Amino acid sequence: MNKLSLIALSASLTAALAVASFAADAATLRTDGTIDGDTVHLGDLFDDVGDKAGQPVGRAPAPGRRATYDAGFLVRLASYHQLDWRPASQFDRVVVTRGSTIVDAERVRDAVAQELAGRSEADRLDVDLDNKLLELHLPSGQAATLKLESVTYDQIQGRFSAVVVAPAEGPEQGRTAISGRAAAIVEVPVLTRRIKPGEVITASDIGYTEVRMNRIGAELLRDADELVGQTPRRQIAANTPVRARDLQQPQVVAKGALVTMVLQHKSMTLTAQGKALEGGADGAVIRVVNTMSNRTVEAVVVGPNQVSVARPGATVLN
């Protein structure tokens, strides 16, 4: 082989090795990715960088946040680390998101409800945050815990405010002020079926529903025992909270009914027939007219169609 041929072969081999070396060292821009640590490395931005992948290039964004690296920064970075990479266009970029553990709005609402439970007479609290999209991001692997500070609660207005600190223990990673509504919820008895006047309410007729405490009012009944044995003054629909004025004792004497008038005096018992001028429950005082003498007296209802006249001098209502 002559000298010229040797020179050509050497050039060809050199070119081939250069091409092979170029292909081996060519880096590839990564797509958007997520990292967990507090440092961004070269391998988070480029693939095929070999043992250079672990080289730090900057601080990672805060947990849950993103950092964008544009084409200009990437070119300078590739040049500094001697990477064989060029942008395809000025719009090339990499977006790196820092992974996180999320303390969400639901967890915060639960903490507020638990904190305020001891400050209210409610059976439970319906908590609603003003910022319904609230999120606190903690480093990945950190327990999603929180604590509340500077809590205030106005039961009349149903408003609260507080400061959320996360996590509950250890170095503070996040802090934010919150506010919202905390409606006091109580259970009240209701009728499970429609009941008409004259029907006596039994325990099997009673269920429960939840209402806001500020809508109860002074007359709304909260104890089921206050309903049992009563009868509606007017028809009451099912699943409707009941007020005290909606109920009365069942009438055992109807208006216009013939009744037995009983007068107990010492060892003597006298009876007479009367007519009730008004209805009444057990123990009620009603007016009764004696059908024989046509005198009207006050009498106490003592049983079905039976009344007791207190004494011979009972009040006459002519």
VOGU-3710 file (C-alpha; in Angstrom, 3 decimals, decimal comma):
1> mnklslials> 0,000/0,000/0,000  1,503/3,344/-0,978  1,875/6,320/1,291  -1,118/8,139/-0,197  -3,388/5,177/0,454  -2,252/4,967/4,092  -3,024/8,633/4,616  -6,525/8,197/3,146  -7,224/5,140/5,306  -6,065/6,967/8,433
11> asltaalava> -8,339/9,890/7,640  -11,263/7,565/7,079  -10,722/5,825/10,433  -10,378/9,140/12,229  -13,635/10,373/10,698  -15,403/7,144/11,605  -14,205/7,342/15,212  -15,269/10,977/15,396  -18,739/10,074/14,131  -18,984/7,212/16,631
21> sfaadaatlr> -17,812/9,470/19,448  -20,315/12,145/18,402  -23,182/9,632/18,432  -22,160/8,248/21,809  -21,939/11,678/23,461  -25,120/13,185/21,934  -27,530/14,241/24,722  -31,308/14,242/24,420  -33,535/16,868/25,955  -35,965/15,334/28,426
31> tdgtidgdtv> -39,686/15,925/28,438  -41,303/17,592/31,442  -40,639/15,617/34,614  -41,082/15,416/38,368  -38,338/15,287/40,984  -38,475/14,670/44,732  -35,286/16,201/46,109  -34,284/19,792/46,739  -31,690/19,868/43,929  -32,098/19,723/40,134
41> hlgdlfddvg> -29,469/17,543/38,431  -28,247/17,435/34,881  -29,959/14,074/34,386  -33,315/15,711/35,245  -32,979/17,856/32,107  -31,085/15,600/29,656  -30,975/11,915/28,845  -27,859/10,090/27,627  -25,374/12,124/29,657  -23,653/9,138/31,287
51> dkagqpvgra> -21,920/9,743/34,585  -22,693/13,458/34,349  -26,363/12,821/35,211  -25,753/13,476/38,881  -24,181/16,898/38,356  -26,213/19,564/40,230  -27,490/22,475/38,152  -29,500/24,422/40,736  -31,972/24,360/43,611  -35,273/22,618/43,037
61> papgrratyd> -38,486/24,643/43,226  -40,581/24,503/46,395  -42,685/21,358/46,875  -45,579/21,361/44,425  -44,047/24,206/42,358  -42,497/24,162/38,878  -39,307/25,522/37,367  -38,947/26,203/33,631  -35,593/26,013/31,833  -35,625/27,732/28,436
71> agflvrlasy> -33,502/27,100/25,348  -30,948/29,793/26,193  -30,252/28,387/29,640  -30,090/24,837/28,288  -27,528/25,822/25,608  -25,281/27,439/28,224  -25,714/24,427/30,499  -24,831/21,974/27,718  -21,768/24,001/26,786  -20,560/24,188/30,398
81> hqldwrpasq> -20,879/20,430/30,864  -19,529/19,730/27,344  -22,699/18,021/26,157  -23,236/17,487/22,455  -26,671/19,135/22,236  -28,220/21,966/20,289  -31,860/23,168/20,541  -34,179/22,344/17,700  -35,723/25,792/18,088  -35,797/28,751/20,445
91> fdrvvvtrgs> -38,924/27,274/21,990  -37,208/24,201/23,413  -37,633/24,009/27,169  -37,918/21,643/30,127  -40,440/22,036/32,963  -39,468/20,351/36,232  -42,102/19,878/38,929  -41,137/19,232/42,549  -43,122/16,322/43,976  -45,005/16,885/47,226
101> tivdaervrd> -47,304/15,547/49,891  -50,516/17,573/49,827  -52,457/18,833/52,820  -55,760/19,500/51,080  -58,889/21,492/51,944  -60,761/18,442/53,209  -58,052/17,682/55,772  -58,088/21,318/56,902  -61,908/21,317/57,228  -61,744/18,195/59,396
111> avaqelagrs> -59,156/19,814/61,657  -61,258/22,972/62,012  -64,406/20,967/62,818  -62,550/19,021/65,491  -61,041/22,177/66,980  -64,359/24,038/67,143  -66,402/21,083/68,422  -65,533/21,916/72,015  -66,671/25,505/71,556  -70,184/24,703/70,358
121> eadrldvdld> -73,313/22,952/71,602  -73,853/21,447/68,179  -73,902/17,737/67,436  -71,467/18,507/64,621  -70,183/21,444/62,607  -70,564/21,958/58,872  -67,293/23,684/57,944  -66,785/25,474/54,646  -63,537/27,249/53,753  -63,555/30,567/51,920
131> nkllelhlps> -60,654/29,205/49,853  -62,161/25,947/48,631  -59,030/25,088/46,609  -56,652/25,410/49,552  -53,573/23,177/49,367  -50,355/23,115/51,367  -47,467/21,243/49,742  -44,915/19,447/51,894  -41,763/17,646/50,705  -42,373/14,157/49,341
141> gqaatlkles> -42,355/11,588/52,105  -43,420/14,120/54,727  -46,552/13,109/56,661  -49,599/15,186/55,648  -50,295/16,576/59,123  -51,207/20,045/60,340  -51,998/22,098/63,388  -54,108/25,200/63,902  -53,015/28,410/65,581  -54,780/31,687/66,472
151> vtydqiqgrf> -58,254/30,145/66,118  -61,268/32,450/66,521  -64,935/31,458/66,265  -68,066/33,600/66,309  -70,970/31,209/66,976  -73,601/33,862/66,305  -72,232/34,764/62,878  -70,994/31,229/62,245  -67,575/32,495/61,113  -64,072/31,359/62,016
161> savvvapaeg> -60,468/32,230/61,250  -57,191/30,458/61,975  -53,629/29,888/60,825  -52,729/26,483/59,386  -49,209/25,236/60,067  -47,832/22,066/58,436  -46,620/19,607/59,412  -48,006/19,279/62,932  -44,567/18,356/64,317  -41,018/19,089/63,280
171> peqgrtaisg> -39,668/21,958/61,159  -42,377/24,157/59,720  -42,824/23,646/55,981  -45,926/25,692/55,298  -48,104/28,346/56,938  -51,226/30,090/55,687  -54,174/32,036/57,097  -57,658/30,614/56,567  -61,220/31,718/57,214  -64,671/30,387/56,526
181> raaaivevpv> -68,085/29,412/57,802  -68,785/26,887/60,554  -72,500/26,196/60,824  -73,590/24,410/64,008  -75,662/21,334/63,134  -78,026/19,612/65,580  -80,310/16,599/65,308  -83,986/17,198/65,971  -86,883/14,747/66,074  -89,319/14,632/63,158
191> ltrrikpgev> -92,345/12,557/62,308  -91,689/9,731/59,874  -95,225/9,912/58,500  -97,956/12,477/58,073  -100,022/12,652/61,260  -103,440/14,277/61,533  -105,030/15,973/64,533  -106,456/13,383/66,895  -103,784/10,795/66,121  -101,503/10,113/69,062
201> itasdigyte> -97,761/10,207/68,324  -95,828/7,110/69,380  -92,094/6,418/69,555  -92,280/4,446/66,299  -93,507/7,598/64,523  -90,312/9,508/65,302  -87,115/9,851/63,299  -84,373/12,480/63,186  -83,054/15,091/60,810  -80,236/17,610/60,927
211> vrmnrigael> -80,824/21,358/60,974  -78,602/24,368/61,502  -78,715/25,635/65,054  -79,348/29,232/63,981  -82,572/28,050/62,308  -83,981/26,187/65,286  -85,775/29,002/67,050  -86,966/28,921/70,632  -89,951/26,621/69,991  -88,381/23,862/67,905
221> lrdadelvgq> -88,429/20,632/69,902  -85,134/18,740/70,336  -86,258/15,922/72,650  -88,290/13,041/71,188  -90,000/12,530/74,564  -91,718/15,877/74,061  -93,552/14,435/71,038  -94,596/11,029/72,349  -98,192/10,952/73,549  -99,047/14,278/71,881
231> tprrqiaant> -101,334/14,978/68,957  -100,969/17,678/66,278  -103,084/20,799/66,449  -103,007/20,665/62,670  -101,659/18,132/60,206  -97,859/17,805/60,322  -95,960/16,614/57,245  -93,322/13,894/57,483  -89,675/14,879/58,057  -90,614/18,345/59,250
241> pvrardlqqp> -89,141/19,714/62,526  -91,887/20,198/65,099  -92,566/23,273/67,231  -94,084/23,165/70,676  -97,122/25,125/69,515  -97,812/22,484/66,832  -98,753/19,909/69,500  -101,298/19,419/72,232  -102,427/16,729/74,593  -104,932/14,352/72,946
251> qvvakgalvt> -108,472/15,486/73,659  -110,465/12,894/75,599  -113,532/15,093/75,626  -114,746/16,545/72,365  -116,639/19,788/72,095  -120,416/19,065/72,165  -119,980/15,567/73,593  -122,231/14,281/76,404  -120,136/13,755/79,526  -120,613/12,330/82,981
261> mvlqhksmtl> -120,216/15,009/85,629  -118,865/13,646/88,909  -119,004/15,476/92,218  -117,090/13,899/95,063  -117,965/15,389/98,438  -116,722/13,607/101,562  -118,205/10,109/101,414  -120,811/11,044/98,859  -120,453/10,803/95,084  -122,977/12,507/92,815
271> taqgkalegg> -123,171/12,177/89,066  -125,089/14,042/86,412  -125,157/14,321/82,686  -123,608/17,342/81,027  -122,626/18,648/77,651  -119,098/19,826/76,957  -119,002/23,371/75,642  -115,348/22,898/74,632  -112,955/20,046/74,100  -110,171/19,157/76,475
281> adgavirvvn> -107,316/16,788/77,269  -106,736/14,972/80,550  -106,404/17,539/83,323  -107,806/20,406/81,274  -110,426/22,706/82,755  -113,414/23,061/80,443  -116,927/24,469/80,606  -119,753/21,989/80,911  -123,482/22,680/80,966  -125,670/20,518/83,213
291> tmsnrtveav> -128,390/19,184/80,902  -130,887/18,946/83,813  -130,378/22,325/85,465  -129,008/24,112/82,431  -126,251/25,572/84,611  -122,737/26,005/83,245  -119,829/25,048/85,478  -116,077/24,590/85,229  -114,966/20,982/85,383  -111,701/19,083/85,140
301> vvgpnqvsva> -111,369/16,380/82,471  -110,531/13,122/84,268  -111,106/10,571/81,513  -112,881/9,895/78,242  -116,161/11,853/78,400  -115,867/12,214/82,160  -115,320/15,395/84,139  -114,980/16,218/87,807  -116,776/19,112/89,445  -114,620/20,368/92,274
311> rpgatvln> -117,186/21,219/94,908  -120,861/22,136/95,311  -119,942/25,795/95,022  -118,180/25,421/91,693  -118,088/28,583/89,655  -121,269/29,167/87,727  -120,758/30,725/84,324  -124,123/32,028/83,238
//
